[in-house]
Amino acid sequence: MSAVPKTAVQPLTVSQLTAQVRGTLEAQFLSVWVAGEVSNFTRASSGHWYFTLKDDGAQIKTVAFRGINLRLRFDPRNGMEIIARGRLTVYDPRGEYQFIVEEMQPKGVGATELALRQLKEKLLAKGYFSPARKRPLPRPPHRVGLVASATGAAIRDMIEVFAQRWPFTELIVRPSRVQGEGAAHDISLAVRQLNWLHRNNKLSFDAIILGRGGGSTEDLWAFNEEAVADAIFNSNVPVVSAVGHETDVTIADLVADHRAETPTAAVVALTPDRQELLASLRDLRTRMGDAAERRIKLAKQRLEQFATRPAFRLPLQRIDNLGQRLDDIAERLARAAKQRLIKMGDKLASLSAQLETLSPLQVLARGYSLTHTSDGQLVRDAGELRPGDVLVTRVASGVIRSLVTAADAASTKLKIRNSKEDETKPSD
């Protein structure tokens, strides 16, 4: 066994390979028709169907999801030959390719049914059936356009139900053929005319209803024409398709913004029930009255509670109490200020006594003196003096001016001539 070269291509993982296969299958087989025999049919609790489609040479795993199954008008069984439209994909956990059913019919249908399937496939590819483009219905509407037979039961039913449920809606009836030759052209023209009035601000519509009663496939065929699908798809006004009964699904139903099983159901989808609203308003009025009565009763109780409080019975009592408290505070402040002044006076007297003790005048009173030169320098050493210097000596009771005649630093003897000045005479 030879070793793998170091330059070998990085291999794909199983998941990566499966993803690439799935992408290729889904891109190449987005919509395909398959005929085969049903076998191993299983209904899951979720509503999905799992079975195998097979012929003499091959078989394929097949899945029909619940949303598709609810629209079918027959139940597949083992051994039944069917024709199904769907797409191919890969179920990654088992690595199996499978067929996802989007439409299914028993085998053996005619050319009319095949044409309908081909048209559905074409419109599906153009996005006519996309849920993303469907618009919500206004409720309640102010003005609605009705496209239906002028002599049919559908138009009478819709007008009657509007009058019962919501008579405030203005109805604009555009009579149209709804079956037979030229019906598809007439229906599509009616939808375009109502849209022209809406776009040009002649009449503003909130919705358009296409209505007719039930019938056979041939009777309803006008609502399966491409012209009607185009008119609905290009409508600026939301369209409600109310064609046939619940089991009759037409292309108009699939393209419209909303599908109603009957014309009456279309009116119900657009309007609230006036009687229900009136009953709801009456209930709200009763509830509001009860709530207001409870609030008034509660407010009255609170008012009575407030009325018993001292503030309402003796409104000046609190002011008097506060005034008395203010007087007490003022008296305490005055006492505190007086005590503070006394304390500060005692402290000032103590400090004055200390200053008096440290005062140089006290030293002079004990017989000492201070001698300065005439320029104010304190004399500490006789050697600093010269004959002729003038000295000022301060004693306890006055000032003495002296003239230095001789200075002996060694014997610290001074020969001076002095004269005592009166204490009240200011020094030079």
C-alpha positions in Angstrom: 0.0 0.0 0.0 1.6 3.3 -1.1 1.6 6.3 1.2 -0.5 9.4 0.2 1.8 12.1 -1.2 2.1 15.2 1.0 1.0 17.3 -2.0 -2.4 15.4 -2.2 -5.6 17.5 -2.5 -7.4 18.1 0.9 -10.3 15.6 0.9 -13.9 16.6 1.5 -15.7 15.6 4.6 -18.8 13.5 4.2 -20.9 16.5 5.2 -19.2 18.7 2.7 -19.7 16.2 -0.1 -23.3 15.6 0.8 -23.9 19.4 0.9 -22.4 19.8 -2.6 -24.5 16.9 -4.0 -27.6 18.4 -2.4 -26.9 21.8 -3.9 -26.4 20.3 -7.4 -29.6 18.3 -7.1 -31.7 21.2 -5.8 -30.4 23.5 -8.5 -31.0 21.1 -11.4 -34.3 19.6 -10.2 -36.1 22.6 -8.7 -39.5 21.5 -10.2 -40.0 18.2 -11.9 -43.0 15.9 -12.6 -42.7 12.2 -11.6 -45.1 9.3 -12.3 -44.9 6.1 -10.2 -46.6 3.7 -7.9 -47.1 4.4 -4.2 -45.6 1.9 -1.8 -44.6 1.8 1.9 -47.1 4.6 2.6 -46.8 6.0 6.2 -48.8 8.8 7.9 -46.7 10.5 10.6 -48.3 12.0 13.7 -47.1 15.4 12.4 -49.3 15.1 9.4 -46.4 14.5 7.0 -46.6 11.5 4.5 -43.6 9.3 3.8 -43.7 6.7 1.0 -41.8 5.3 -2.0 -42.5 6.0 -5.6 -41.4 3.1 -7.8 -41.7 1.6 -11.3 -40.3 -1.6 -12.7 -36.7 -0.3 -12.8 -36.2 2.1 -9.8 -37.6 3.7 -6.7 -37.2 7.0 -4.8 -38.0 8.0 -1.3 -40.8 10.6 -1.3 -42.1 13.1 1.3 -45.3 15.1 1.3 -45.5 17.6 4.1 -48.6 18.5 6.0 -49.2 21.8 4.3 -49.4 20.1 0.9 -51.5 17.2 2.2 -54.2 19.5 3.5 -54.9 20.8 0.0 -55.3 17.4 -1.7 -58.7 16.1 -2.6 -57.7 12.4 -2.5 -55.8 10.0 -0.1 -52.9 8.1 -1.6 -52.8 4.4 -1.0 -50.3 1.6 -1.6 -50.4 0.5 -5.2 -52.0 3.7 -6.5 -50.5 5.2 -9.6 -49.9 9.0 -9.2 -48.3 11.9 -10.9 -46.5 14.4 -8.6 -44.7 17.6 -9.0 -41.9 18.5 -6.7 -38.2 19.0 -6.2 -35.2 16.8 -5.5 -33.0 17.2 -2.4 -30.7 15.1 -0.1 -31.6 14.1 3.5 -28.1 14.6 5.0 -28.4 12.3 8.1 -28.9 9.2 5.9 -27.2 10.5 2.7 -30.3 9.7 0.7 -31.7 11.7 -2.1 -35.5 12.1 -1.9 -38.4 13.7 -3.7 -40.3 16.5 -1.9 -43.9 16.6 -3.2 -45.5 20.0 -3.9 -48.5 18.8 -5.9 -50.0 15.4 -6.5 -52.8 13.9 -8.7 -54.0 10.4 -9.5 -52.5 9.2 -12.8 -54.7 9.4 -15.8 -55.8 13.1 -15.9 -56.7 14.8 -19.2 -55.1 17.6 -21.2 -57.1 20.3 -19.3 -55.6 19.3 -16.0 -52.1 19.0 -17.5 -52.5 22.6 -18.8 -53.5 23.8 -15.4 -50.5 22.2 -13.9 -48.2 23.7 -16.4 -49.7 27.1 -15.8 -49.3 26.7 -12.0 -45.6 25.8 -12.6 -45.1 28.8 -14.7 -46.7 31.2 -12.2 -44.9 29.6 -9.3 -41.6 30.3 -11.0 -42.7 34.0 -11.5 -43.4 34.3 -7.8 -47.2 34.7 -8.2 -47.9 32.4 -5.2 -45.2 33.8 -2.9 -46.6 34.5 0.6 -44.1 37.4 1.0 -46.1 39.5 -1.6 -49.5 39.0 0.0 -50.9 42.1 1.7 -52.9 42.3 4.9 -56.6 43.1 4.6 -57.9 46.4 6.0 -60.5 45.9 8.7 -63.0 47.4 8.6 -62.9 48.7 5.0 -64.4 52.0 3.9 -65.0 51.1 0.3 -64.9 47.7 -1.4 -65.2 46.7 -5.1 -67.3 43.6 -5.8 -66.6 41.7 -9.0 -69.3 39.1 -9.6 -72.3 38.2 -11.7 -75.0 40.8 -11.5 -77.7 38.0 -11.4 -75.9 35.5 -9.3 -76.5 34.5 -5.7 -72.9 35.5 -4.7 -73.5 39.2 -5.2 -76.8 39.2 -3.2 -75.2 37.2 -0.4 -72.2 39.6 -0.1 -74.4 42.7 -0.1 -76.7 41.2 2.5 -73.8 40.1 4.8 -72.2 43.6 4.5 -75.5 45.2 5.5 -75.8 42.9 8.6 -72.2 43.0 9.8 -70.9 46.4 8.8 -73.3 48.6 6.8 -70.9 51.6 6.9 -68.8 50.1 4.0 -69.5 51.6 0.6 -69.9 48.9 -2.0 -69.0 49.4 -5.7 -70.4 46.6 -7.9 -68.7 45.9 -11.2 -70.8 43.2 -12.8 -68.9 40.5 -14.7 -69.4 37.2 -16.3 -67.9 34.5 -14.1 -68.1 31.4 -16.4 -68.1 30.6 -20.0 -66.5 32.1 -23.1 -64.9 35.5 -22.4 -65.4 35.3 -18.6 -61.7 35.4 -17.9 -61.2 38.5 -20.0 -64.2 40.2 -18.3 -62.9 39.4 -14.8 -59.4 40.6 -15.5 -60.8 43.8 -17.1 -63.0 44.5 -14.1 -60.0 44.2 -11.7 -58.0 46.5 -13.9 -60.8 49.1 -14.2 -61.2 49.2 -10.4 -57.5 49.7 -10.0 -57.5 52.5 -12.6 -60.1 54.3 -10.5 -58.0 53.8 -7.4 -54.7 54.9 -9.0 -56.2 58.1 -10.5 -58.0 59.1 -7.2 -61.4 58.7 -8.7 -62.5 56.1 -6.1 -60.2 54.8 -3.4 -60.7 51.1 -2.6 -59.6 49.2 0.4 -60.2 45.8 -1.1 -61.6 44.0 -4.2 -63.6 40.8 -3.9 -63.9 38.3 -6.7 -66.9 36.3 -5.9 -69.0 33.4 -7.3 -70.6 30.3 -6.0 -69.4 26.7 -6.4 -69.4 24.7 -9.5 -67.6 22.1 -11.6 -64.0 22.5 -12.8 -65.3 23.7 -16.1 -67.6 26.3 -14.4 -64.7 27.7 -12.4 -62.2 27.6 -15.2 -62.3 31.3 -15.9 -60.5 31.8 -12.5 -57.7 29.5 -13.6 -56.8 31.6 -16.6 -53.4 33.5 -16.8 -55.1 36.8 -17.6 -57.0 36.7 -14.3 -53.8 35.7 -12.4 -52.0 38.7 -14.0 -54.7 41.1 -13.1 -54.7 40.0 -9.5 -50.9 40.0 -9.3 -50.6 43.5 -10.6 -53.5 44.9 -8.5 -52.6 47.9 -6.3 -55.6 47.1 -4.1 -55.6 43.9 -2.0 -57.7 41.2 -3.6 -59.9 38.6 -1.9 -60.7 35.5 -3.9 -64.1 34.0 -3.0 -64.5 31.4 -5.7 -66.4 28.2 -5.2 -66.5 26.1 -2.1 -63.8 25.0 0.3 -62.5 22.1 -1.9 -62.3 24.2 -5.1 -58.9 25.8 -5.2 -58.3 27.9 -8.3 -55.3 29.9 -9.5 -57.1 33.1 -8.5 -57.2 31.7 -4.9 -53.4 31.1 -5.0 -52.5 34.5 -6.4 -55.0 36.6 -4.3 -53.9 38.3 -1.1 -56.5 36.3 0.8 -58.5 33.2 -0.1 -62.1 32.8 1.2 -64.0 29.5 0.9 -67.2 31.4 0.0 -68.3 34.9 -0.8 -69.9 35.1 2.6 -66.6 34.1 4.2 -64.9 36.9 2.2 -67.2 39.5 3.8 -66.6 38.0 7.2 -62.8 38.2 6.7 -63.1 42.0 5.9 -65.6 43.2 8.4 -66.2 43.1 12.1 -69.6 42.0 13.3 -71.6 45.1 14.2 -73.7 43.3 16.8 -70.6 41.9 18.4 -69.1 45.4 18.6 -72.2 46.8 20.0 -72.3 44.1 22.7 -68.7 44.7 23.4 -69.3 48.5 23.7 -72.2 47.8 26.1 -70.0 45.6 28.1 -67.3 48.3 28.2 -69.8 50.9 29.2 -71.0 48.7 32.1 -67.4 48.0 33.2 -66.5 51.7 32.9 -69.5 52.6 35.0 -68.6 50.0 37.7 -65.0 51.2 37.7 -66.0 54.9 38.0 -68.4 54.0 40.9 -65.6 52.1 42.7 -63.3 55.0 42.2 -65.8 57.5 43.5 -66.5 55.3 46.5 -62.8 54.9 47.3 -62.3 58.7 46.9 -65.2 59.4 49.3 -63.7 57.0 51.9 -60.3 58.7 51.6 -61.9 62.1 51.9 -63.7 61.0 55.1 -60.4 59.7 56.5 -58.7 63.0 55.7 -61.6 64.9 57.3 -61.0 63.2 60.6 -57.3 64.1 60.8 -56.2 66.9 63.1 -54.9 69.0 60.3 -58.5 69.4 59.0 -60.3 69.6 62.4 -57.8 72.1 63.9 -56.0 73.7 61.0 -54.1 76.3 63.1 -52.9 73.8 65.7 -49.9 72.7 63.8 -48.9 76.3 63.1 -49.2 77.1 66.8 -47.1 74.1 67.7 -44.5 75.1 65.2 -44.4 78.7 66.5 -43.9 77.4 70.0 -41.2 75.2 68.9 -39.6 78.1 67.1 -39.7 80.1 70.4 -38.0 77.2 72.2 -35.3 77.1 69.6 -34.7 80.9 69.8 -34.4 80.7 73.6 -31.9 77.9 73.4 -29.9 79.8 70.8 -29.8 82.9 73.0 -28.7 80.9 76.0 -26.1 79.1 73.9 -24.8 82.4 72.6 -24.6 83.9 76.1 -22.7 80.9 77.4 -20.4 81.1 74.5 -19.6 84.8 75.1 -18.9 84.1 78.8 -16.7 81.2 77.9 -14.8 83.3 75.3 -14.4 86.2 77.8 -12.9 83.8 80.4 -10.6 82.5 77.8 -9.6 86.0 76.7 -8.9 87.0 80.4 -6.7 83.9 80.8 -4.8 84.7 77.6 -4.4 88.3 78.8 -2.9 87.2 82.1 -0.5 84.9 80.3 0.6 87.8 78.0 0.9 90.1 81.1 3.2 87.5 82.7 5.4 87.3 79.6 5.4 91.0 79.0 8.9 92.6 79.1 7.4 95.4 81.2 7.1 92.9 84.1 10.8 92.2 83.8 11.6 95.9 83.9 9.4 96.3 87.0 11.7 94.0 88.9 14.7 96.4 88.4 16.0 95.4 85.0 16.5 97.7 82.1 17.0 97.6 78.3 19.6 99.7 76.6 19.6 100.6 72.9 21.7 102.7 70.6 20.2 105.7 69.0 19.4 103.6 65.9 17.5 101.0 68.0 20.2 98.3 68.3 20.1 96.4 71.6 23.4 96.8 73.5 24.8 93.4 74.6 28.5 94.0 74.6 30.3 97.2 75.7 33.0 96.6 73.2 30.5 97.5 70.5 30.2 101.1 71.7 32.4 104.1 71.0 32.8 107.3 72.8 30.2 109.8 71.7 27.5 107.1 71.1 24.1 108.0 72.4 22.3 105.3 74.4 18.6 105.0 75.3 17.9 103.0 78.4 14.3 101.9 79.3 13.5 101.3 82.9 10.1 100.5 84.5 9.1 104.0 85.0 10.7 105.9 82.1 13.6 106.4 79.6 17.2 107.5 80.3 19.4 109.0 77.5 23.1 108.7 78.0 26.3 109.8 76.2 29.2 107.3 76.1 32.5 109.0 77.2 34.5 105.8 77.4 33.9 102.1 76.9 36.1 99.3 78.4 35.2 96.0 77.0 37.5 94.0 79.2 36.2 95.4 82.5 32.8 95.9 81.0 32.8 99.4 82.6 31.1 102.3 80.8 31.6 105.9 81.6 28.5 107.7 80.6 26.8 110.9 81.2 23.1 110.4 81.5 20.0 112.3 82.3 16.6 110.9 83.3 13.7 111.9 81.1 10.1 112.1 82.2 8.2 109.0 81.5 5.7 110.8 79.5 8.3 112.3 77.1 8.5 110.3 73.9 11.8 108.8 73.0 13.8 110.0 70.0 
